[in-house]
Amino acid sequence: MVEQEMKREMGKWLMDVAKYMFTALLISTIFADMKEPIVIYCAVIAAFILLFWGWTLYGSSFGDRKKKIKKG
């Protein structure tokens, strides 16, 4: 039970970090002229990795809960 909650919270935290990265990238490209496209690509790739990892952890905690319910 505790492990599932930890996975779920870690997943939520990683998804929040990915959202903050997207927001920071969007704001910085609006207010500053980004001359290095490699920075944008790296930030987008890192945010997608964190989003996917967080989504996987968050979703796996629900999968574990469903298995326990079915077992009774």
PQR file of N, CA, C, O and H, with PARSE charges and radii, in Angstrom:
ATOM      1  N   MET A   1       0.814  -1.186   0.000 -0.4000 1.5000
ATOM      2  CA  MET A   1       0.000   0.000   0.000 -0.0000 2.0000
ATOM      3  C   MET A   1       0.864   1.258   0.000  0.5500 1.7000
ATOM      4  O   MET A   1       0.620   2.184  -0.774 -0.5500 1.4000
ATOM      5  N   VAL A   2       1.865   1.289   0.862 -0.4000 1.5000
ATOM      6  CA  VAL A   2       2.734   2.454   0.955 -0.0000 2.0000
ATOM      7  C   VAL A   2       3.541   2.598  -0.333  0.5500 1.7000
ATOM      8  O   VAL A   2       3.749   3.711  -0.816 -0.5500 1.4000
ATOM      9  H   VAL A   2       2.063   0.537   1.491  0.4000 1.0000
ATOM     10  N   GLU A   3       3.991   1.488  -0.881 -0.4000 1.5000
ATOM     11  CA  GLU A   3       4.775   1.529  -2.117 -0.0000 2.0000
ATOM     12  C   GLU A   3       3.938   2.072  -3.272  0.5500 1.7000
ATOM     13  O   GLU A   3       4.449   2.827  -4.099 -0.5500 1.4000
ATOM     14  H   GLU A   3       3.822   0.584  -0.488  0.4000 1.0000
ATOM     15  N   GLN A   4       2.677   1.705  -3.340 -0.4000 1.5000
ATOM     16  CA  GLN A   4       1.787   2.203  -4.395 -0.0000 2.0000
ATOM     17  C   GLN A   4       1.603   3.712  -4.272  0.5500 1.7000
ATOM     18  O   GLN A   4       1.625   4.436  -5.267 -0.5500 1.4000
ATOM     19  H   GLN A   4       2.261   1.091  -2.669  0.4000 1.0000
ATOM     20  N   GLU A   5       1.423   4.170  -3.052 -0.4000 1.5000
ATOM     21  CA  GLU A   5       1.247   5.604  -2.839 -0.0000 2.0000
ATOM     22  C   GLU A   5       2.521   6.368  -3.190  0.5500 1.7000
ATOM     23  O   GLU A   5       2.455   7.468  -3.738 -0.5500 1.4000
ATOM     24  H   GLU A   5       1.405   3.582  -2.243  0.4000 1.0000
ATOM     25  N   MET A   6       3.676   5.788  -2.878 -0.4000 1.5000
ATOM     26  CA  MET A   6       4.936   6.433  -3.223 -0.0000 2.0000
ATOM     27  C   MET A   6       5.108   6.512  -4.736  0.5500 1.7000
ATOM     28  O   MET A   6       5.546   7.539  -5.256 -0.5500 1.4000
ATOM     29  H   MET A   6       3.729   4.894  -2.433  0.4000 1.0000
ATOM     30  N   LYS A   7       4.764   5.425  -5.454 -0.4000 1.5000
ATOM     31  CA  LYS A   7       4.839   5.446  -6.913 -0.0000 2.0000
ATOM     32  C   LYS A   7       3.909   6.504  -7.492  0.5500 1.7000
ATOM     33  O   LYS A   7       4.270   7.236  -8.413 -0.5500 1.4000
ATOM     34  H   LYS A   7       4.408   4.591  -5.032  0.4000 1.0000
ATOM     35  N   ARG A   8       2.721   6.567  -6.942 -0.4000 1.5000
ATOM     36  CA  ARG A   8       1.722   7.525  -7.437 -0.0000 2.0000
ATOM     37  C   ARG A   8       2.195   8.963  -7.199  0.5500 1.7000
ATOM     38  O   ARG A   8       2.085   9.804  -8.091 -0.5500 1.4000
ATOM     39  H   ARG A   8       2.427   5.972  -6.193  0.4000 1.0000
ATOM     40  N   GLU A   9       2.711   9.244  -6.022 -0.4000 1.5000
ATOM     41  CA  GLU A   9       3.189  10.589  -5.708 -0.0000 2.0000
ATOM     42  C   GLU A   9       4.413  10.944  -6.547  0.5500 1.7000
ATOM     43  O   GLU A   9       4.539  12.079  -7.006 -0.5500 1.4000
ATOM     44  H   GLU A   9       2.800   8.561  -5.297  0.4000 1.0000
ATOM     45  N   MET A  10       5.309   9.993  -6.749 -0.4000 1.5000
ATOM     46  CA  MET A  10       6.494  10.248  -7.584 -0.0000 2.0000
ATOM     47  C   MET A  10       6.065  10.509  -9.025  0.5500 1.7000
ATOM     48  O   MET A  10       6.628  11.378  -9.691 -0.5500 1.4000
ATOM     49  H   MET A  10       5.207   9.071  -6.376  0.4000 1.0000
ATOM     50  N   GLY A  11       5.088   9.774  -9.503 -0.4000 1.5000
ATOM     51  CA  GLY A  11       4.578   9.980 -10.852 -0.0000 2.0000
ATOM     52  C   GLY A  11       3.956  11.357 -11.002  0.5500 1.7000
ATOM     53  O   GLY A  11       4.180  12.034 -12.006 -0.5500 1.4000
ATOM     54  H   GLY A  11       4.631   9.068  -8.961  0.4000 1.0000
ATOM     55  N   LYS A  12       3.173  11.779 -10.008 -0.4000 1.5000
ATOM     56  CA  LYS A  12       2.575  13.112 -10.047 -0.0000 2.0000
ATOM     57  C   LYS A  12       3.651  14.193 -10.025  0.5500 1.7000
ATOM     58  O   LYS A  12       3.547  15.199 -10.727 -0.5500 1.4000
ATOM     59  H   LYS A  12       2.991  11.229  -9.193  0.4000 1.0000
ATOM     60  N   TRP A  13       4.682  13.976  -9.217 -0.4000 1.5000
ATOM     61  CA  TRP A  13       5.759  14.946  -9.119 -0.0000 2.0000
ATOM     62  C   TRP A  13       6.509  15.060 -10.443  0.5500 1.7000
ATOM     63  O   TRP A  13       6.818  16.169 -10.879 -0.5500 1.4000
ATOM     64  H   TRP A  13       4.766  13.159  -8.647  0.4000 1.0000
ATOM     65  N   LEU A  14       6.805  13.936 -11.088 -0.4000 1.5000
ATOM     66  CA  LEU A  14       7.516  13.971 -12.371 -0.0000 2.0000
ATOM     67  C   LEU A  14       6.679  14.645 -13.453  0.5500 1.7000
ATOM     68  O   LEU A  14       7.213  15.385 -14.279 -0.5500 1.4000
ATOM     69  H   LEU A  14       6.554  13.035 -10.734  0.4000 1.0000
ATOM     70  N   MET A  15       5.384  14.396 -13.452 -0.4000 1.5000
ATOM     71  CA  MET A  15       4.520  15.062 -14.431 -0.0000 2.0000
ATOM     72  C   MET A  15       4.467  16.570 -14.180  0.5500 1.7000
ATOM     73  O   MET A  15       4.417  17.355 -15.127 -0.5500 1.4000
ATOM     74  H   MET A  15       4.951  13.795 -12.781  0.4000 1.0000
ATOM     75  N   ASP A  16       4.477  16.976 -12.907 -0.4000 1.5000
ATOM     76  CA  ASP A  16       4.517  18.406 -12.595 -0.0000 2.0000
ATOM     77  C   ASP A  16       5.810  19.050 -13.076  0.5500 1.7000
ATOM     78  O   ASP A  16       5.790  20.150 -13.628 -0.5500 1.4000
ATOM     79  H   ASP A  16       4.518  16.338 -12.138  0.4000 1.0000
ATOM     80  N   VAL A  17       6.924  18.376 -12.871 -0.4000 1.5000
ATOM     81  CA  VAL A  17       8.211  18.899 -13.336 -0.0000 2.0000
ATOM     82  C   VAL A  17       8.203  19.051 -14.857  0.5500 1.7000
ATOM     83  O   VAL A  17       8.709  20.044 -15.379 -0.5500 1.4000
ATOM     84  H   VAL A  17       6.940  17.483 -12.423  0.4000 1.0000
ATOM     85  N   ALA A  18       7.637  18.086 -15.567 -0.4000 1.5000
ATOM     86  CA  ALA A  18       7.549  18.170 -17.029 -0.0000 2.0000
ATOM     87  C   ALA A  18       6.692  19.368 -17.443  0.5500 1.7000
ATOM     88  O   ALA A  18       7.032  20.078 -18.390 -0.5500 1.4000
ATOM     89  H   ALA A  18       7.226  17.280 -15.143  0.4000 1.0000
ATOM     90  N   LYS A  19       5.581  19.593 -16.734 -0.4000 1.5000
ATOM     91  CA  LYS A  19       4.736  20.754 -17.046 -0.0000 2.0000
ATOM     92  C   LYS A  19       5.484  22.057 -16.799  0.5500 1.7000
ATOM     93  O   LYS A  19       5.363  22.997 -17.583 -0.5500 1.4000
ATOM     94  H   LYS A  19       5.305  19.017 -15.965  0.4000 1.0000
ATOM     95  N   TYR A  20       6.259  22.122 -15.712 -0.4000 1.5000
ATOM     96  CA  TYR A  20       7.033  23.326 -15.428 -0.0000 2.0000
ATOM     97  C   TYR A  20       8.088  23.561 -16.498  0.5500 1.7000
ATOM     98  O   TYR A  20       8.354  24.703 -16.871 -0.5500 1.4000
ATOM     99  H   TYR A  20       6.357  21.358 -15.075  0.4000 1.0000
ATOM    100  N   MET A  21       8.692  22.479 -16.995 -0.4000 1.5000
ATOM    101  CA  MET A  21       9.695  22.623 -18.056 -0.0000 2.0000
ATOM    102  C   MET A  21       9.060  23.169 -19.334  0.5500 1.7000
ATOM    103  O   MET A  21       9.618  24.060 -19.975 -0.5500 1.4000
ATOM    104  H   MET A  21       8.475  21.551 -16.692  0.4000 1.0000
ATOM    105  N   PHE A  22       7.897  22.636 -19.705 -0.4000 1.5000
ATOM    106  CA  PHE A  22       7.197  23.144 -20.886 -0.0000 2.0000
ATOM    107  C   PHE A  22       6.830  24.622 -20.714  0.5500 1.7000
ATOM    108  O   PHE A  22       6.985  25.419 -21.640 -0.5500 1.4000
ATOM    109  H   PHE A  22       7.444  21.913 -19.185  0.4000 1.0000
ATOM    110  N   THR A  23       6.348  24.974 -19.534 -0.4000 1.5000
ATOM    111  CA  THR A  23       5.963  26.359 -19.274 -0.0000 2.0000
ATOM    112  C   THR A  23       7.168  27.287 -19.335  0.5500 1.7000
ATOM    113  O   THR A  23       7.097  28.361 -19.933 -0.5500 1.4000
ATOM    114  H   THR A  23       6.222  24.326 -18.782  0.4000 1.0000
ATOM    115  N   ALA A  24       8.268  26.883 -18.722 -0.4000 1.5000
ATOM    116  CA  ALA A  24       9.480  27.696 -18.748 -0.0000 2.0000
ATOM    117  C   ALA A  24      10.004  27.855 -20.168  0.5500 1.7000
ATOM    118  O   ALA A  24      10.456  28.934 -20.551 -0.5500 1.4000
ATOM    119  H   ALA A  24       8.326  26.011 -18.236  0.4000 1.0000
ATOM    120  N   LEU A  25       9.946  26.793 -20.940 -0.4000 1.5000
ATOM    121  CA  LEU A  25      10.395  26.866 -22.326 -0.0000 2.0000
ATOM    122  C   LEU A  25       9.509  27.804 -23.130  0.5500 1.7000
ATOM    123  O   LEU A  25      10.012  28.610 -23.912 -0.5500 1.4000
ATOM    124  H   LEU A  25       9.579  25.916 -20.630  0.4000 1.0000
ATOM    125  N   LEU A  26       8.211  27.710 -22.949 -0.4000 1.5000
ATOM    126  CA  LEU A  26       7.281  28.568 -23.664 -0.0000 2.0000
ATOM    127  C   LEU A  26       7.496  30.036 -23.304  0.5500 1.7000
ATOM    128  O   LEU A  26       7.558  30.889 -24.189 -0.5500 1.4000
ATOM    129  H   LEU A  26       7.803  27.055 -22.313  0.4000 1.0000
ATOM    130  N   ILE A  27       7.609  30.329 -22.027 -0.4000 1.5000
ATOM    131  CA  ILE A  27       7.801  31.708 -21.582 -0.0000 2.0000
ATOM    132  C   ILE A  27       9.145  32.256 -22.057  0.5500 1.7000
ATOM    133  O   ILE A  27       9.231  33.406 -22.487 -0.5500 1.4000
ATOM    134  H   ILE A  27       7.559  29.636 -21.308  0.4000 1.0000
ATOM    135  N   SER A  28      10.188  31.439 -21.981 -0.4000 1.5000
ATOM    136  CA  SER A  28      11.507  31.924 -22.394 -0.0000 2.0000
ATOM    137  C   SER A  28      11.580  32.150 -23.895  0.5500 1.7000
ATOM    138  O   SER A  28      12.290  33.053 -24.338 -0.5500 1.4000
ATOM    139  H   SER A  28      10.118  30.504 -21.632  0.4000 1.0000
ATOM    140  N   THR A  29      10.874  31.367 -24.687 -0.4000 1.5000
ATOM    141  CA  THR A  29      10.889  31.604 -26.127 -0.0000 2.0000
ATOM    142  C   THR A  29      10.049  32.824 -26.500  0.5500 1.7000
ATOM    143  O   THR A  29      10.315  33.467 -27.516 -0.5500 1.4000
ATOM    144  H   THR A  29      10.297  30.633 -24.327  0.4000 1.0000
ATOM    145  N   ILE A  30       9.043  33.150 -25.694 -0.4000 1.5000
ATOM    146  CA  ILE A  30       8.238  34.339 -25.969 -0.0000 2.0000
ATOM    147  C   ILE A  30       9.007  35.615 -25.626  0.5500 1.7000
ATOM    148  O   ILE A  30       9.024  36.558 -26.417 -0.5500 1.4000
ATOM    149  H   ILE A  30       8.827  32.628 -24.869  0.4000 1.0000
ATOM    150  N   PHE A  31       9.639  35.650 -24.457 -0.4000 1.5000
ATOM    151  CA  PHE A  31      10.291  36.867 -23.997 -0.0000 2.0000
ATOM    152  C   PHE A  31      11.738  37.018 -24.438  0.5500 1.7000
ATOM    153  O   PHE A  31      12.267  38.130 -24.417 -0.5500 1.4000
ATOM    154  H   PHE A  31       9.625  34.884 -23.814  0.4000 1.0000
ATOM    155  N   ALA A  32      12.379  35.961 -24.827 -0.4000 1.5000
ATOM    156  CA  ALA A  32      13.773  36.039 -25.252 -0.0000 2.0000
ATOM    157  C   ALA A  32      13.916  35.375 -26.618  0.5500 1.7000
ATOM    158  O   ALA A  32      13.201  34.428 -26.949 -0.5500 1.4000
ATOM    159  H   ALA A  32      11.950  35.058 -24.844  0.4000 1.0000
ATOM    160  N   ASP A  33      14.835  35.885 -27.380 -0.4000 1.5000
ATOM    161  CA  ASP A  33      15.061  35.316 -28.703 -0.0000 2.0000
ATOM    162  C   ASP A  33      15.989  34.109 -28.554  0.5500 1.7000
ATOM    163  O   ASP A  33      17.176  34.255 -28.263 -0.5500 1.4000
ATOM    164  H   ASP A  33      15.415  36.654 -27.111  0.4000 1.0000
ATOM    165  N   MET A  34      15.429  32.922 -28.757 -0.4000 1.5000
ATOM    166  CA  MET A  34      16.214  31.687 -28.627 -0.0000 2.0000
ATOM    167  C   MET A  34      16.955  31.441 -29.937  0.5500 1.7000
ATOM    168  O   MET A  34      16.350  31.075 -30.945 -0.5500 1.4000
ATOM    169  H   MET A  34      14.464  32.804 -28.993  0.4000 1.0000
ATOM    170  N   LYS A  35      18.257  31.642 -29.914 -0.4000 1.5000
ATOM    171  CA  LYS A  35      19.054  31.455 -31.120 -0.0000 2.0000
ATOM    172  C   LYS A  35      19.620  30.044 -31.226  0.5500 1.7000
ATOM    173  O   LYS A  35      20.126  29.649 -32.277 -0.5500 1.4000
ATOM    174  H   LYS A  35      18.749  31.939 -29.095  0.4000 1.0000
ATOM    175  N   GLU A  36      19.537  29.301 -30.159 -0.4000 1.5000
ATOM    176  CA  GLU A  36      20.062  27.934 -30.138 -0.0000 2.0000
ATOM    177  C   GLU A  36      18.898  26.948 -30.156  0.5500 1.7000
ATOM    178  O   GLU A  36      18.273  26.726 -29.120 -0.5500 1.4000
ATOM    179  H   GLU A  36      19.126  29.622 -29.306  0.4000 1.0000
ATOM    180  N   PRO A  37      18.596  26.359 -31.295 -0.5600 1.5000
ATOM    181  CA  PRO A  37      17.484  25.402 -31.330  0.2800 2.0000
ATOM    182  C   PRO A  37      17.771  24.109 -30.566  0.5500 1.7000
ATOM    183  O   PRO A  37      16.846  23.392 -30.185 -0.5500 1.4000
ATOM    184  N   ILE A  38      19.051  23.813 -30.345 -0.4000 1.5000
ATOM    185  CA  ILE A  38      19.407  22.591 -29.621 -0.0000 2.0000
ATOM    186  C   ILE A  38      18.892  22.655 -28.181  0.5500 1.7000
ATOM    187  O   ILE A  38      18.543  21.625 -27.604 -0.5500 1.4000
ATOM    188  H   ILE A  38      19.803  24.396 -30.655  0.4000 1.0000
ATOM    189  N   VAL A  39      18.842  23.846 -27.602 -0.4000 1.5000
ATOM    190  CA  VAL A  39      18.333  24.006 -26.238 -0.0000 2.0000
ATOM    191  C   VAL A  39      16.846  23.663 -26.199  0.5500 1.7000
ATOM    192  O   VAL A  39      16.380  22.994 -25.276 -0.5500 1.4000
ATOM    193  H   VAL A  39      19.126  24.683 -28.071  0.4000 1.0000
ATOM    194  N   ILE A  40      16.112  24.121 -27.198 -0.4000 1.5000
ATOM    195  CA  ILE A  40      14.681  23.830 -27.267 -0.0000 2.0000
ATOM    196  C   ILE A  40      14.459  22.335 -27.431  0.5500 1.7000
ATOM    197  O   ILE A  40      13.615  21.747 -26.754 -0.5500 1.4000
ATOM    198  H   ILE A  40      16.491  24.665 -27.947  0.4000 1.0000
ATOM    199  N   TYR A  41      15.224  21.718 -28.336 -0.4000 1.5000
ATOM    200  CA  TYR A  41      15.071  20.279 -28.564 -0.0000 2.0000
ATOM    201  C   TYR A  41      15.384  19.478 -27.304  0.5500 1.7000
ATOM    202  O   TYR A  41      14.658  18.546 -26.959 -0.5500 1.4000
ATOM    203  H   TYR A  41      15.909  22.196 -28.886  0.4000 1.0000
ATOM    204  N   CYS A  42      16.454  19.839 -26.626 -0.4000 1.5000
ATOM    205  CA  CYS A  42      16.832  19.110 -25.400 -0.0000 2.0000
ATOM    206  C   CYS A  42      15.774  19.274 -24.311  0.5500 1.7000
ATOM    207  O   CYS A  42      15.442  18.312 -23.619 -0.5500 1.4000
ATOM    208  H   CYS A  42      17.044  20.596 -26.907  0.4000 1.0000
ATOM    209  N   ALA A  43      15.243  20.487 -24.159 -0.4000 1.5000
ATOM    210  CA  ALA A  43      14.220  20.720 -23.135 -0.0000 2.0000
ATOM    211  C   ALA A  43      12.945  19.947 -23.443  0.5500 1.7000
ATOM    212  O   ALA A  43      12.327  19.381 -22.542 -0.5500 1.4000
ATOM    213  H   ALA A  43      15.513  21.269 -24.722  0.4000 1.0000
ATOM    214  N   VAL A  44      12.548  19.922 -24.714 -0.4000 1.5000
ATOM    215  CA  VAL A  44      11.336  19.187 -25.089 -0.0000 2.0000
ATOM    216  C   VAL A  44      11.524  17.688 -24.888  0.5500 1.7000
ATOM    217  O   VAL A  44      10.629  17.015 -24.378 -0.5500 1.4000
ATOM    218  H   VAL A  44      13.050  20.382 -25.446  0.4000 1.0000
ATOM    219  N   ILE A  45      12.670  17.166 -25.280 -0.4000 1.5000
ATOM    220  CA  ILE A  45      12.941  15.734 -25.108 -0.0000 2.0000
ATOM    221  C   ILE A  45      12.969  15.372 -23.622  0.5500 1.7000
ATOM    222  O   ILE A  45      12.385  14.366 -23.219 -0.5500 1.4000
ATOM    223  H   ILE A  45      13.397  17.714 -25.695  0.4000 1.0000
ATOM    224  N   ALA A  46      13.643  16.186 -22.810 -0.4000 1.5000
ATOM    225  CA  ALA A  46      13.706  15.912 -21.368 -0.0000 2.0000
ATOM    226  C   ALA A  46      12.320  15.971 -20.739  0.5500 1.7000
ATOM    227  O   ALA A  46      11.984  15.148 -19.887 -0.5500 1.4000
ATOM    228  H   ALA A  46      14.117  17.003 -23.138  0.4000 1.0000
ATOM    229  N   ALA A  47      11.518  16.940 -21.157 -0.4000 1.5000
ATOM    230  CA  ALA A  47      10.160  17.054 -20.601 -0.0000 2.0000
ATOM    231  C   ALA A  47       9.310  15.855 -21.002  0.5500 1.7000
ATOM    232  O   ALA A  47       8.548  15.344 -20.182 -0.5500 1.4000
ATOM    233  H   ALA A  47      11.791  17.608 -21.850  0.4000 1.0000
ATOM    234  N   PHE A  48       9.425  15.392 -22.254 -0.4000 1.5000
ATOM    235  CA  PHE A  48       8.666  14.218 -22.673 -0.0000 2.0000
ATOM    236  C   PHE A  48       9.101  12.970 -21.916  0.5500 1.7000
ATOM    237  O   PHE A  48       8.267  12.138 -21.558 -0.5500 1.4000
ATOM    238  H   PHE A  48      10.045  15.806 -22.921  0.4000 1.0000
ATOM    239  N   ILE A  49      10.396  12.834 -21.670 -0.4000 1.5000
ATOM    240  CA  ILE A  49      10.889  11.676 -20.912 -0.0000 2.0000
ATOM    241  C   ILE A  49      10.313  11.706 -19.494  0.5500 1.7000
ATOM    242  O   ILE A  49       9.827  10.689 -19.000 -0.5500 1.4000
ATOM    243  H   ILE A  49      11.074  13.510 -21.960  0.4000 1.0000
ATOM    244  N   LEU A  50      10.367  12.867 -18.843 -0.4000 1.5000
ATOM    245  CA  LEU A  50       9.815  12.980 -17.484 -0.0000 2.0000
ATOM    246  C   LEU A  50       8.309  12.751 -17.472  0.5500 1.7000
ATOM    247  O   LEU A  50       7.781  12.107 -16.566 -0.5500 1.4000
ATOM    248  H   LEU A  50      10.762  13.693 -19.245  0.4000 1.0000
ATOM    249  N   LEU A  51       7.615  13.283 -18.487 -0.4000 1.5000
ATOM    250  CA  LEU A  51       6.170  13.094 -18.560 -0.0000 2.0000
ATOM    251  C   LEU A  51       5.819  11.624 -18.734  0.5500 1.7000
ATOM    252  O   LEU A  51       4.915  11.121 -18.066 -0.5500 1.4000
ATOM    253  H   LEU A  51       8.044  13.806 -19.223  0.4000 1.0000
ATOM    254  N   PHE A  52       6.513  10.938 -19.613 -0.4000 1.5000
ATOM    255  CA  PHE A  52       6.245   9.521 -19.835 -0.0000 2.0000
ATOM    256  C   PHE A  52       6.579   8.698 -18.595  0.5500 1.7000
ATOM    257  O   PHE A  52       5.817   7.811 -18.213 -0.5500 1.4000
ATOM    258  H   PHE A  52       7.247  11.347 -20.156  0.4000 1.0000
ATOM    259  N   TRP A  53       7.720   8.992 -17.967 -0.4000 1.5000
ATOM    260  CA  TRP A  53       8.136   8.260 -16.772 -0.0000 2.0000
ATOM    261  C   TRP A  53       7.126   8.484 -15.637  0.5500 1.7000
ATOM    262  O   TRP A  53       6.740   7.540 -14.948 -0.5500 1.4000
ATOM    263  H   TRP A  53       8.340   9.713 -18.278  0.4000 1.0000
ATOM    264  N   GLY A  54       6.708   9.726 -15.455 -0.4000 1.5000
ATOM    265  CA  GLY A  54       5.716  10.015 -14.418 -0.0000 2.0000
ATOM    266  C   GLY A  54       4.378   9.364 -14.700  0.5500 1.7000
ATOM    267  O   GLY A  54       3.735   8.835 -13.794 -0.5500 1.4000
ATOM    268  H   GLY A  54       7.021  10.492 -16.015  0.4000 1.0000
ATOM    269  N   TRP A  55       3.957   9.402 -15.960 -0.4000 1.5000
ATOM    270  CA  TRP A  55       2.700   8.771 -16.353 -0.0000 2.0000
ATOM    271  C   TRP A  55       2.763   7.261 -16.122  0.5500 1.7000
ATOM    272  O   TRP A  55       1.782   6.660 -15.684 -0.5500 1.4000
ATOM    273  H   TRP A  55       4.480   9.832 -16.696  0.4000 1.0000
ATOM    274  N   THR A  56       3.905   6.650 -16.412 -0.4000 1.5000
ATOM    275  CA  THR A  56       4.086   5.213 -16.194 -0.0000 2.0000
ATOM    276  C   THR A  56       4.003   4.873 -14.709  0.5500 1.7000
ATOM    277  O   THR A  56       3.322   3.920 -14.329 -0.5500 1.4000
ATOM    278  H   THR A  56       4.702   7.139 -16.767  0.4000 1.0000
ATOM    279  N   LEU A  57       4.685   5.639 -13.874 -0.4000 1.5000
ATOM    280  CA  LEU A  57       4.630   5.384 -12.428 -0.0000 2.0000
ATOM    281  C   LEU A  57       3.232   5.634 -11.875  0.5500 1.7000
ATOM    282  O   LEU A  57       2.734   4.860 -11.057 -0.5500 1.4000
ATOM    283  H   LEU A  57       5.238   6.413 -14.182  0.4000 1.0000
ATOM    284  N   TYR A  58       2.614   6.694 -12.314 -0.4000 1.5000
ATOM    285  CA  TYR A  58       1.271   7.030 -11.827 -0.0000 2.0000
ATOM    286  C   TYR A  58       0.266   5.966 -12.259  0.5500 1.7000
ATOM    287  O   TYR A  58      -0.591   5.567 -11.470 -0.5500 1.4000
ATOM    288  H   TYR A  58       3.019   7.323 -12.978  0.4000 1.0000
ATOM    289  N   GLY A  59       0.363   5.511 -13.492 -0.4000 1.5000
ATOM    290  CA  GLY A  59      -0.557   4.493 -13.998 -0.0000 2.0000
ATOM    291  C   GLY A  59      -0.319   3.122 -13.403  0.5500 1.7000
ATOM    292  O   GLY A  59      -1.264   2.354 -13.214 -0.5500 1.4000
ATOM    293  H   GLY A  59       1.058   5.836 -14.132  0.4000 1.0000
ATOM    294  N   SER A  60       0.938   2.801 -13.102 -0.4000 1.5000
ATOM    295  CA  SER A  60       1.224   1.477 -12.550 -0.0000 2.0000
ATOM    296  C   SER A  60       0.682   1.340 -11.130  0.5500 1.7000
ATOM    297  O   SER A  60       0.368   0.233 -10.691 -0.5500 1.4000
ATOM    298  H   SER A  60       1.705   3.424 -13.255  0.4000 1.0000
ATOM    299  N   SER A  61       0.571   2.449 -10.415 -0.4000 1.5000
ATOM    300  CA  SER A  61       0.014   2.350  -9.058 -0.0000 2.0000
ATOM    301  C   SER A  61      -1.468   1.989  -9.107  0.5500 1.7000
ATOM    302  O   SER A  61      -1.965   1.315  -8.204 -0.5500 1.4000
ATOM    303  H   SER A  61       0.826   3.348 -10.772  0.4000 1.0000
ATOM    304  N   PHE A  62      -2.175   2.423 -10.137 -0.4000 1.5000
ATOM    305  CA  PHE A  62      -3.576   2.037 -10.284 -0.0000 2.0000
ATOM    306  C   PHE A  62      -3.708   0.595 -10.741  0.5500 1.7000
ATOM    307  O   PHE A  62      -4.646  -0.096 -10.345 -0.5500 1.4000
ATOM    308  H   PHE A  62      -1.771   2.970 -10.870  0.4000 1.0000
ATOM    309  N   GLY A  63      -2.776   0.132 -11.571 -0.4000 1.5000
ATOM    310  CA  GLY A  63      -2.803  -1.252 -12.024 -0.0000 2.0000
ATOM    311  C   GLY A  63      -2.599  -2.221 -10.871  0.5500 1.7000
ATOM    312  O   GLY A  63      -3.250  -3.263 -10.806 -0.5500 1.4000
ATOM    313  H   GLY A  63      -2.014   0.694 -11.892  0.4000 1.0000
ATOM    314  N   ASP A  64      -1.699  -1.877  -9.967 -0.4000 1.5000
ATOM    315  CA  ASP A  64      -1.468  -2.716  -8.795 -0.0000 2.0000
ATOM    316  C   ASP A  64      -2.705  -2.771  -7.910  0.5500 1.7000
ATOM    317  O   ASP A  64      -3.021  -3.817  -7.343 -0.5500 1.4000
ATOM    318  H   ASP A  64      -1.170  -1.030 -10.020  0.4000 1.0000
ATOM    319  N   ARG A  65      -3.395  -1.661  -7.793 -0.4000 1.5000
ATOM    320  CA  ARG A  65      -4.597  -1.597  -6.958 -0.0000 2.0000
ATOM    321  C   ARG A  65      -5.697  -2.470  -7.544  0.5500 1.7000
ATOM    322  O   ARG A  65      -6.415  -3.139  -6.801 -0.5500 1.4000
ATOM    323  H   ARG A  65      -3.138  -0.811  -8.253  0.4000 1.0000
ATOM    324  N   LYS A  66      -5.839  -2.474  -8.865 -0.4000 1.5000
ATOM    325  CA  LYS A  66      -6.869  -3.299  -9.515 -0.0000 2.0000
ATOM    326  C   LYS A  66      -6.580  -4.781  -9.323  0.5500 1.7000
ATOM    327  O   LYS A  66      -7.507  -5.572  -9.145 -0.5500 1.4000
ATOM    328  H   LYS A  66      -5.255  -1.931  -9.469  0.4000 1.0000
ATOM    329  N   LYS A  67      -5.303  -5.168  -9.356 -0.4000 1.5000
ATOM    330  CA  LYS A  67      -4.942  -6.568  -9.160 -0.0000 2.0000
ATOM    331  C   LYS A  67      -5.333  -7.034  -7.762  0.5500 1.7000
ATOM    332  O   LYS A  67      -5.833  -8.145  -7.589 -0.5500 1.4000
ATOM    333  H   LYS A  67      -4.551  -4.525  -9.501  0.4000 1.0000
ATOM    334  N   LYS A  68      -5.102  -6.178  -6.766 -0.4000 1.5000
ATOM    335  CA  LYS A  68      -5.428  -6.558  -5.385 -0.0000 2.0000
ATOM    336  C   LYS A  68      -6.931  -6.670  -5.200  0.5500 1.7000
ATOM    337  O   LYS A  68      -7.400  -7.530  -4.455 -0.5500 1.4000
ATOM    338  H   LYS A  68      -4.695  -5.276  -6.907  0.4000 1.0000
ATOM    339  N   ILE A  69      -7.693  -5.813  -5.867 -0.4000 1.5000
ATOM    340  CA  ILE A  69      -9.148  -5.871  -5.740 -0.0000 2.0000
ATOM    341  C   ILE A  69      -9.668  -7.165  -6.338  0.5500 1.7000
ATOM    342  O   ILE A  69     -10.550  -7.806  -5.766 -0.5500 1.4000
ATOM    343  H   ILE A  69      -7.313  -5.114  -6.473  0.4000 1.0000
ATOM    344  N   LYS A  70      -9.124  -7.556  -7.500 -0.4000 1.5000
ATOM    345  CA  LYS A  70      -9.587  -8.785  -8.150 -0.0000 2.0000
ATOM    346  C   LYS A  70      -9.247 -10.030  -7.326  0.5500 1.7000
ATOM    347  O   LYS A  70     -10.011 -10.995  -7.301 -0.5500 1.4000
ATOM    348  H   LYS A  70      -8.408  -7.035  -7.965  0.4000 1.0000
ATOM    349  N   LYS A  71      -8.084  -9.997  -6.648 -0.4000 1.5000
ATOM    350  CA  LYS A  71      -7.682 -11.146  -5.840 -0.0000 2.0000
ATOM    351  C   LYS A  71      -8.576 -11.294  -4.617  0.5500 1.7000
ATOM    352  O   LYS A  71      -8.755 -12.389  -4.083 -0.5500 1.4000
ATOM    353  H   LYS A  71      -7.464  -9.214  -6.668  0.4000 1.0000
ATOM    354  N   GLY A  72      -9.124 -10.178  -4.191 -0.4000 1.5000
ATOM    355  CA  GLY A  72     -10.072 -10.232  -3.082 -0.0000 2.0000
ATOM    356  C   GLY A  72      -9.411 -10.074  -1.795  0.5500 1.7000
ATOM    357  O   GLY A  72     -10.071 -10.096  -0.756 -0.5500 1.4000
ATOM    358  H   GLY A  72      -8.978  -9.289  -4.624  0.4000 1.0000
TER
END
